[in-house]
């Protein structure tokens, strides 16, 4: 070959930037070869070529009047393997690789590298905070406390707030919860994990769990009053027991009690056969660990299955809950829409007054009618 003018040296900063943008891989469409390790021996090597889309000289491949100007411009440079650098510059094939096509290769590759390396999804958690007024106070869920609770995971930049402090009634709260979940969580295609932080009334937490269901990965956290944080504790803590009635097994309606933070006064609930998932020692300090929550979920599912078997699919469950938010959330979440009977949720407005039905948490899907 004749001696050509000297190819300009690409500044090391520009080179470094290109390596990063290309993820150290050949940008020729379909190649993607990693250029810093030998493909066979895995020994560290540097086989990266920097190819010019518009040649650095007007007489070179795809060269034009801008050649000189673009010679060191990163937008005109492609990281390639030797093979593909050769191919796109070869006399034989150069016409098959016009400027626009190579720009497209570069753009596609760099966008993909950026997207793929940006995932890190397994360590990112999207935080959902839900709060309503409690005893006329607006509770605060602090960002720092949240970060500490989800370690070793990190909160993803934008969290989701469900602020129910202004809602007037339960229907309004349900609407707002459902709207937020549909819009910001179920429409999300990225399959993220959600960390749930609730400081709200029992029915709200229950309903949030219900609308989320198992459609996304979610985990609820609890605020510990004694240490004022949300960190689950490690260790062996109390268990749950299932209580079942021994008579009136042919009735079409049952009470289902969840007694975790306290006991439920049986004189204040509807008079049906009573099922219960009960903490061994109910109280505000009972729930301490994630493992307990998992045990609760299993027991709660077990009792719902028993009710269905014993009283039939068409029976109605009157659900009365005295439990912290993570348990309440878990109740809603573990309801299986296709098989569970109708569940009516009760709440107590005042002490010594009977529990009142406040929400149809789940309406049974009547399959025989559908056919
Ligand atoms: Zn290549």
Boltz pocket constraint, residues with backbone or C-beta under 6 A from the ligand:
constraints:
  - pocket:
      binder: B
      contacts: [[A, 26], [A, 27], [A, 28], [A, 31], [A, 32], [A, 33], [A, 80], [A, 81], [A, 82], [A, 83], [A, 84]]
      max_distance: 6.0
